[in-house]
Amino acid sequence: MDSVTQAALGATIGGVILGQRLGRKAILIGAVLGTLPDLDVALDYGDAVANVTEHRGFSHSLFVLTGLATLLALLCARFAPAKDISLPRWWCFFALILITHPLLDALTTYGTQLLWPLDFAPAAWPIIFIIDPFYTLPLLLSLGIALVSQRVRKACTWGLAITSVYLMMAAGAKLVVEQRLTPALAEQGLEEAPLLIQPTPFNIVLWRATVIDGDRYYESLISVFDDDRQPSLEPLVRNAELETFALASQQGQRLTWFTGPFLRYETRQLEGKETLIATDIRLGFPGFHPFSFTLATLEDEHWQPLAVSEQLESSRDIQMETLSRLAARAAGNTSALCASDFVAQEWRAEGVVYRC
């Protein structure tokens, strides 16, 4: 999640646990600690793929954060002026603030290495978009009430309760979408295909499904307000024949570990050289994917892995018109927006009539 949300969540948890004892100080400490794990974005690993895949790594590890919480609790129990606060209570204060940060991140699509340094793929159980005002605003409102009224614990408790209900609603909405999508997958013989279902930007009403099937991948938009019409699967091209060359590089292997099969490949002329590029199709929206990386260049008719990958700037930004159509589609207007509306022609599967 974004830093404002994480700070608000940390501040709210701090207010619930020690707001009655520390008042506004509990909110301030919680806000600072709530953003602490995201300071790893300042680290430069010297490679674009490494910078992206190492984010939400050691700083989001449950092992590291539990150890840090224990250390802070011991220090406060020994040196803090508030001697009436017990060690277990200090530990709950620090542990819950720090650990809820990566746990909330794991409910987005990006991927969070909860068990670092163990060699497990990043956890991603997406039920909320990385920026969701409907989750953030109740936290900010409760904090505002807490600061003005000085009823810190009660206000913060309400903020956490509302946002917890919102997450449960998001999980329920995803379950509804999965059930509606199942017949469409069965009709295409894609029941066992890699599938990613995630909310579209800024809401939990409209969901995007991405299905991988060899050289093709399918996109679909499903709203909880749709009628009984079966969701459509819009086929696009991955250029999977380039995957072997991408995996020849360490960066390509690392990127595949991070994203799973949800990569699309292409070649472009960059600085006079034919360059192999991989795009993470999980993040963003079809036609607006922000994470594309150079992996190899064509030398004497052979792909040579790059020593250092670069992230390419996205050529498109989501416009207000797009967001307006997104809102209309979320409301159940199936003609307002298709998943493939903004996808370049070269990515469309040949011989397919696109209807959503």
C-alpha positions, 0 to 999 in steps of 0.5 A: 500500500502507499505510504500515507495508508501505512502511516495511517494504519500504524498510527491507528494501531498505536492509538488503539494499544497505547492511546489511553496511556500515551495519547497523541504520542502513540499516534505519532510513534505509530505513524513513524513506525508504520512507514519504516519498512518502506524506507527500503525504496531508497536502496539502489542495487544497481539494477532495475530488476533488482530494485523492483524485486528486492523491494518488500524484501528484508524490510518486510520480513516477519522475522526481521520485524518481529526481532525489531519489535522485540528489541524496541520493546526491551529498550522501552521497558528499560529506559522509557519514562512510562514505567507502568507499561509492561514489556508484553504491552510494549511488544504488542504495540511495536509488533502489531504496528510493524507486522501489519505493514507487510501483511497489508502489502501482501493483500495487494498484487505486487508481492511481499517477501514475508518469510525472507530470507527463506527462499519462498516466492513473494506472497500476494493475495490481492483483494485491495488495490495499492491505493484505495481511498475507501480504505485510507479515508476511514483511518485518516478520519478516525485519526483526525477525530482522535487528535481533536477530541483526545478520545484517542483509543475509541476513535482509532478502534472505530477506524480499524473496525471499519477498515477491517470490515472493508477488507472482508467485503473485498474478500467477499467480492473477489469470491463472487467474481471467481464464481462468475468467472469459473464457467468462462474458464471451463468453456475455454478449457482453462480451469488449470491455467495460471489465474490472477484476479485483482481489483482495478484501481481505487475500488473493490467493485470492478475486478480484473482477471488475467489468465495465462495460456502458453503464447496467449493470455486472456483479460477480463473485467468483472463487476460485482454489479454485472448481470448473469451474463458470462464474463468474456475472455479477451485474448492477447499475445505474450510472445512466449517464444522469447521467454527462453532468451529472457531466462538466459539472464539472471535478471530474467530468472529473478523477474520470473521468480517475482512475477510468476508466468505473468510476463509479456515479451517484445523487442524494440529498437533502443539506442540502435540495438534490437532489445528484448523487453519483459513487461509485468502484466500483473501491475497497472492495467491493460495498456498501462503497465508501468514495469517493463525491463530490458533483458538482452540485446541481439548481437550477431543474430544471438541474444546476449543477456545484459549485465545491467537491466533498465526500467523503461518509462511507461509511454502512457498515463491513465487519463480522467476519461479512462477513470470515468469509463472505469467507474461506469464499468464498475457500476455494471455498464458492460459497454463502457470499457473492455479490458483490451480497449487500450492495448496496442494492435500488435498485442491482439491475437490474430483472427479474433473478433473482440467483444466484451 
